Amino acid sequence: MDALKLLLERRSCHALQVPGPQGESLRTILRAGLRVPDFQSLRPYEFVVAEGEGLDRLGELFAQAARAAGKSDEMVERAKRMPHRAPVVITVIARHKASQIVRPLEQHLSAGCAVMAMQMAALAQGFAGVWRSGWLMFDPTLHQLLGLRPDDQIVGFLYLGTQGKPYDKPLSDPEPAEVTRWL
């Protein structure tokens, strides 16, 4: 896929099915996450990949977090099923590295760029995906279960697979002037 076409036509896909990226395709996606802007080459991120039985394990962690947060039984069950909305889920964590030069925000932005780069690499290989967020990103129990330190932060859950149905709406062509100011 042409790089500009990929960038200008990127869209999220919520209806994901098997197959998901595996083997060399998945390795390429992860490698793309390592190519993002990263001042001082700190690699201030970690990728936690769940596929197959790993989706069950991630679902259990989500359910434990929901239970600890006092969510309803219905929400606990929903949280348990959430990872199964795609064949592959990559949890991307901003892992703050000590630096006199690179501030935490810059490191978080680098981790966020990794999510986008991985999604684009998946799309370039014919897969589809969606960058999900939500309350679990900030849940202290999930952070603890994943072994995060106090200054670490989940920046997204990248759900990847094959597009399961056509998009409902045509791709819109946003107008840059709506959000652009010239000096």
C-alpha positions as CSV (number, residue, x, y, z in Angstrom):
1,M,0.0,0.0,0.0
2,D,1.3,3.5,-0.9
3,A,2.4,5.4,2.2
4,L,0.4,8.5,1.6
5,K,-2.7,6.5,0.8
6,L,-2.2,4.6,4.0
7,L,-1.9,7.8,6.0
8,L,-4.8,9.6,4.3
9,E,-7.2,6.7,4.4
10,R,-6.4,5.1,7.7
11,R,-9.5,4.2,9.7
12,S,-10.3,2.2,12.8
13,C,-12.1,-1.1,12.4
14,H,-14.2,-2.5,15.3
15,A,-15.4,-5.6,13.6
16,L,-12.3,-7.8,13.7
17,Q,-12.0,-11.5,13.1
18,V,-9.4,-14.2,12.4
19,P,-6.9,-14.4,11.1
20,G,-4.8,-11.9,13.1
21,P,-1.2,-11.1,12.4
22,Q,1.1,-13.9,13.4
23,G,4.7,-14.9,12.9
24,E,6.7,-12.5,10.6
25,S,3.6,-10.2,10.1
26,L,3.3,-9.7,13.9
27,R,7.1,-9.3,14.2
28,T,7.0,-6.6,11.5
29,I,4.2,-4.8,13.4
30,L,6.2,-4.9,16.6
31,R,9.4,-3.7,14.8
32,A,7.4,-0.7,13.4
33,G,6.6,0.2,17.0
34,L,10.3,0.5,17.7
35,R,10.9,3.0,14.8
36,V,8.9,5.9,16.3
37,P,10.5,9.2,17.4
38,D,12.4,8.4,20.6
39,F,14.7,11.2,21.8
40,Q,17.8,9.7,23.4
41,S,16.7,6.2,22.3
42,L,15.2,5.4,25.7
43,R,12.6,3.0,24.3
44,P,10.2,4.2,27.0
45,Y,7.5,1.6,26.2
46,E,6.7,-2.1,26.5
47,F,4.4,-4.2,24.3
48,V,2.3,-6.9,26.0
49,V,0.9,-9.2,23.3
50,A,-2.1,-11.4,23.9
51,E,-3.3,-14.0,21.3
52,G,-4.8,-17.4,21.7
53,E,-4.9,-18.4,25.3
54,G,-3.2,-15.1,26.1
55,L,-6.6,-13.4,25.3
56,D,-8.2,-15.5,28.1
57,R,-5.4,-14.5,30.5
58,L,-5.8,-10.8,29.6
59,G,-9.6,-11.2,30.0
60,E,-9.0,-12.6,33.5
61,L,-6.9,-9.6,34.4
62,F,-9.6,-7.2,33.0
63,A,-12.2,-9.1,35.1
64,Q,-10.1,-8.9,38.3
65,A,-9.6,-5.2,37.7
66,A,-13.4,-4.7,37.2
67,R,-14.2,-6.7,40.3
68,A,-11.7,-4.7,42.4
69,A,-13.1,-1.4,41.0
70,G,-16.6,-2.4,42.3
71,K,-18.1,-2.8,38.8
72,S,-21.3,-4.7,38.4
73,D,-21.3,-8.5,37.7
74,E,-22.4,-7.7,34.2
75,M,-19.4,-5.3,33.7
76,V,-17.0,-7.9,35.2
77,E,-18.2,-10.5,32.6
78,R,-18.0,-7.9,29.8
79,A,-14.5,-7.0,30.8
80,K,-13.5,-10.7,30.7
81,R,-14.8,-10.9,27.1
82,M,-13.3,-7.7,25.9
83,P,-10.0,-9.1,24.6
84,H,-11.8,-11.6,22.5
85,R,-13.1,-8.8,20.2
86,A,-9.9,-9.4,18.1
87,P,-7.5,-12.3,17.5
88,V,-4.5,-10.2,18.8
89,V,-4.4,-7.4,21.4
90,I,-1.3,-5.5,22.1
91,T,-1.3,-3.5,25.4
92,V,1.2,-0.6,25.0
93,I,2.7,0.8,28.2
94,A,4.7,4.0,28.5
95,R,7.6,2.9,30.8
96,H,9.1,6.0,32.1
97,K,12.9,5.9,32.0
98,A,15.0,8.2,34.2
99,S,16.5,11.0,32.2
100,Q,17.8,14.5,32.9
101,I,16.8,15.5,29.3
102,V,13.7,13.6,28.2
103,R,10.6,14.5,30.2
104,P,7.8,12.0,31.0
105,L,5.4,13.6,28.6
106,E,7.9,13.1,25.7
107,Q,8.2,9.5,26.7
108,H,4.5,9.0,26.8
109,L,4.1,10.6,23.4
110,S,6.7,8.2,22.0
111,A,4.7,5.2,23.4
112,G,1.6,6.7,21.8
113,C,3.4,7.0,18.5
114,A,4.3,3.3,18.8
115,V,0.6,2.4,18.9
116,M,0.0,4.4,15.7
117,A,3.0,3.0,14.0
118,M,2.0,-0.6,14.8
119,Q,-1.6,0.0,13.6
120,M,-0.3,1.4,10.3
121,A,2.1,-1.5,9.9
122,A,-0.9,-3.9,10.4
123,L,-2.9,-2.0,7.8
124,A,0.0,-2.0,5.4
125,Q,0.0,-5.8,5.6
126,G,-3.7,-6.1,4.9
127,F,-4.9,-6.4,8.5
128,A,-7.3,-4.1,10.4
129,G,-7.3,-2.7,13.8
130,V,-8.5,-0.2,16.4
131,W,-6.7,1.7,19.2
132,R,-8.9,1.3,22.2
133,S,-8.7,3.2,25.5
134,G,-11.1,3.5,28.4
135,W,-11.1,3.1,32.2
136,L,-8.8,0.1,32.2
137,M,-5.9,2.2,30.9
138,F,-5.9,4.0,34.3
139,D,-7.0,1.2,36.6
140,P,-4.6,0.8,39.5
141,T,-5.4,-2.9,39.9
142,L,-4.7,-3.7,36.2
143,H,-1.5,-1.7,36.5
144,Q,-0.5,-3.8,39.5
145,L,-1.5,-7.1,37.8
146,L,0.7,-6.1,34.8
147,G,3.6,-5.2,37.0
148,L,3.6,-1.5,36.2
149,R,5.5,0.9,38.3
150,P,3.9,4.1,39.7
151,D,5.1,6.2,36.9
152,D,4.2,3.8,34.1
153,Q,1.0,4.3,32.1
154,I,-1.0,2.2,29.6
155,V,-1.4,4.3,26.5
156,G,-3.7,2.0,24.6
157,F,-4.9,-1.4,23.7
158,L,-4.3,-2.2,20.0
159,Y,-6.8,-4.7,18.7
160,L,-5.7,-6.4,15.5
161,G,-7.3,-8.8,13.1
162,T,-9.0,-9.1,9.7
163,Q,-11.8,-6.7,8.8
164,G,-15.0,-8.5,9.6
165,K,-17.5,-6.4,7.7
166,P,-17.5,-3.3,5.4
167,Y,-17.4,0.1,6.9
168,D,-20.9,1.6,7.5
169,K,-20.0,5.1,6.3
170,P,-17.8,6.3,3.5
171,L,-14.5,7.8,4.4
172,S,-14.8,11.5,5.2
173,D,-12.2,13.9,3.9
174,P,-11.5,16.3,6.8
175,E,-10.6,19.9,6.1
176,P,-7.2,20.9,7.6
177,A,-8.4,24.5,7.8
178,E,-10.8,23.6,10.6
179,V,-7.9,22.9,13.0
180,T,-5.1,24.9,11.4
181,R,-3.8,28.4,12.3
182,W,-1.0,30.1,10.4
183,L,1.4,32.6,11.9
